[in-house]
């Protein structure tokens, strides 16, 4: 190999390496901009409204960022009331219960209200029920007071493909839900009791704050049905029909807050720069782009990390 050719290969390698890190930098920057990030205190600095709006606008799979916004509103001396702006179909049980607990605690210090947007169902309703008053739009989809767990039985497909798995376990329930075999009656009863217990927790937490407002037996209302806003009001699941800004005006008037009515929209706390996260975000983005390219071109191989 000639010296000129070697230099050319090295130059190309250097250029590709530099471009790779430049790409990572802009990828990380873009991701940071896309994320809904606010100030370090979790408060939108351009607003001084005494009414803080905490958005819960996605499936609830973790509680940390929502609780952080609630705590920021609680600690702010200028915030006199909090509105939970809920637009969520629900999510995991534990984080929903954690947010519910914090809402109830903070409401003893500062009044917390809920405003339902398009959907406030299941876990979304669970969190809203913790507020002292719930506002919903007439067309809001809410309710869905229930618990669900789904698993797949792929055993017949495995048999057809002559695919066989071996399971080594200690504890007869350890591989419950294994898709390679049908679920036993004993396992189904076990899971049914667990789901029923979680459903009872859901019902008890709603009754704890809305018992005197419910117009029907909660058990009858808690069969997983979805109601529109007007129905939910008739049943006592929500208190008033109003959008976010109208709810804010009513709260502003009720609490006799000074000044002109405005809302302060809370945002998650700003993350500090982390080089390891920088690389991780970049690698994730590259993998995502690679997956999309492979999906269109047809994968040459499969990679499972």
N, C-alpha and C positions, 0 to 999 in steps of 0.2 A: 504494500500500500504506500503511495507516494506521500511525502510530507504535506503537500498542498491539500491532498484529499483528507488527511488526518485533521489538519487545521479546520477544514470546512465542516467536518463532522462535529468537532468540538464547538465550533461557532454556532452551529445549528442547535446543539444540545443546550448551550448557554442561553440562546434566544428563547428556546422552548421553555426552559426553566424559569426565566424572567417573566415570560408571558403567563406561565402558570400561576406564579405568585401575584402578578398584577390582577389576573382573573379572580383569584381567591379574595384579594383585597376588595375589588368591586362587588363580588358576590356577597361578602360579609356586609359591606356598606349598604347594598340594596336590601338585604334581609333586614338589617337594622331599621331602614327607613320604612319598610313595609309593615313591620311590627308596630302595633299601636303603643308607642312609648311616650310617657309624660315626664314630669320632673321627678327628682329623687324622692320627694315627699309624697308622690302619688297624686298630686293635685295640679290641675291645669292652671298655670301661673297667670294667664291672661284674664282670669275671672276671679271676682271677689264675692260672688253670690253667697248668701247664707244657706242656700239649698244646694247640697251636693248630690249629683246623680252618679250612682255606681252601676255601670253596665254589666249585665250577665247575659251575653248574647251568643252563646255557643253551647254545644253539649258539655255537661258538667263532668269532667273527668279528673279534675284536681281543684283544690280549694285555695291554694296559697295566694295566687294573684288577686282573687276576689276578696279574701280576708284582708290582705294588705291594703287594698283600696278602702275597705270599711274602717280599718284601724286608722288610716290617714285622715279620713273624714271625722272620725271620733276625736282624734287628737287636735285637729284644727280648731283654734279658738274662734274663728270667724264663721265656721259652719254650725248652723243652728238646727238643721234638719237634713235627713238623708232620704233619697228616693232610690229604691232598687229598680232599675230599668231592666226588666226580664224579657228576653226573647230567646227561649231555650226549650227544646223538647224533653229535657231531663238529662239523665246521665247516671253515673255510678252512685251507689248508696252512701258510702262513707263520706266523700267530700261534700255531698249535699247536706248531710247531717251536720257536718262541721260548720258550714256556712249558716245553716239554720240556727245553730247554737249561738254563733257570734251576733247574728241579727237580733235575737231575743235579748242577749246581754246588753248590746249597745242601745237598744230601745229603752232600756231603763235609765240611760244617761242622756241620750238625744233621741227624739222621735224618728222612727224609721217607717217609711211608707213603701208600698210596692206599686209599680206601674207596669202593666202587662202590654206587650207590643203585639206582634203577630201570633206568637205561640208561647204559652207559659204552662206547659203540661208536665205531668209526672214530677220529676225533681225540680223543674222550674216552678211548678205550683207549690211544692213542698217548701221551697225557700221563701216564696211570696207569702205563704201562710204565716210566717214568723213575724211579718210586719204588723203594725197596729191598724193599718187600713190598706185595702187593695183597690186600686183603680184599674179598670180594664176598658179596652175599646169594645164597642158593640160586637165587632167581628172577631175579637180575639179568640183563639182556640185554647181552651184551658181545661183543667181537670186531669183526666187520665190517672186517677189515683189508684195505682196498682203497681205490681212488681212482676217482672218477667225474667225468665232465664231460658235460653235456647241452646240446644246442643244438636249435633248432627250424628246420625247413624249411617256410616258409609260402608258397613260390613258387606253388603251385597255387591257394592262396586269393587271392594277389595277382593271378594271371591271371584268375581268375573275377570278381574285382571290378574288373578292368582298372586296377589300381593299379600304377604304375611308379616305380621308384627309379633314381636316377643316382648312381654311385659314382666318385669321383675319388680315386685312391690312388697311392702310390709304395711299391713293395715288394709282391711278389705275394701275400704272406700277410696283408697289412694288414687286409683285410676278411674274414678267415677267420671263419666262423660267421654271415655275413650271412644273415638269414632270408629275404631276397628271392630267393635262388638256392640250388640244391642244392650240397652240399659236393663238391669234387672228390676223386678217389682220392688225389692227392698231399697235399691238405690233411688228409684223414682219417689218412693214414699219419704225417704230421707230428705231429698231436695225439696219436695213439696212442703214439708214441715218447715224447712229453712226459709223458703220463699214466703210462706204464710206468716212466719214470725216477723219477717221484715215488713210485710204488709201491715201487720198489727202495729209496729212501731210508727209507720207512716200515718196511720189513722189516729193513733194516740197523740202524735205531735200536732195534728190539725185540730183535734178536739181540744187540746190544751189551750189553744188561743182563739178558737172560733166556735166553741160549743154553744154560746148564747146567740150566735148569729145564724146558725144553720137552720134551714127551713124544712129539711128532710133528714131522715135517719142517715148518719154518715156511712153506715155499712152499705146502704142502698146507693149512695152517691160514689162509693169507692170501689166500683166494679170495673174500673178501667175506661169508663165512658169519657168521651170528649164533649165539652159543651162550648157553645159560643158565649160571648160576654154577657148578653142579656139573660140567657138561661142561667149562667153561673150566678148572676146577681139575684135572680128569682130564688135560687136554691140557697143563697147565703154564702156561696163560695167566694164571691167578691163583694165589695161594698158599694162602689160607685162606678158609673160609666163615664169615662173621661180619658182623653189622651194625655200624654206626658205633660205638655205645656199647660193644659187646662188644670190638670191635677196639681201642677206646681203653683199655679195662681191661687187655687183654693187653699193649698197649704200655706202659702205666703200670707194670705188674708187671715186664715184661722190662727196662725201663730203671731199675727200682728208684727211681722218682721219689717224693719225699717227700709226705706229706699225703694227704688223701682224693682219690679220683679225680674229676676234673671235666674239662670241655672248654671251651676258649676259642674262641668263634666269631668269626672275622675278618670285617670288613666293609670295603667300599671306603672310601678316604679321603674325608672331607667336602670338598665343593667350596666355594671362596670365592664370596661373592656377586658377581655380575657383571651390571651393568645391561643390557649388550648381550645377555647370555644370557637375562636376564629377559624382554626383549622378544621374543627369538627363540623361547623356550619358549611364551610367550603366543600369538604368531602361529601357531606350529605347532599348538597346541591349538585355536585358533579355526578354522584350516584343516581340522583333523580333524573338528571338530564340523560345519562347513559341508558337508564331503564326505558325512558320514553323513546330514545333512538332505536334501541333494540326491539321495542314493541312494534315499531313501524317497519323496521327492516327485517325482523325475524331474528330471534336470538341465536347466536352461534353456540352458546353454552349457557349454562345456568350457574349462578354464583350465590351461595348461601353463606352469609357471614356467621 
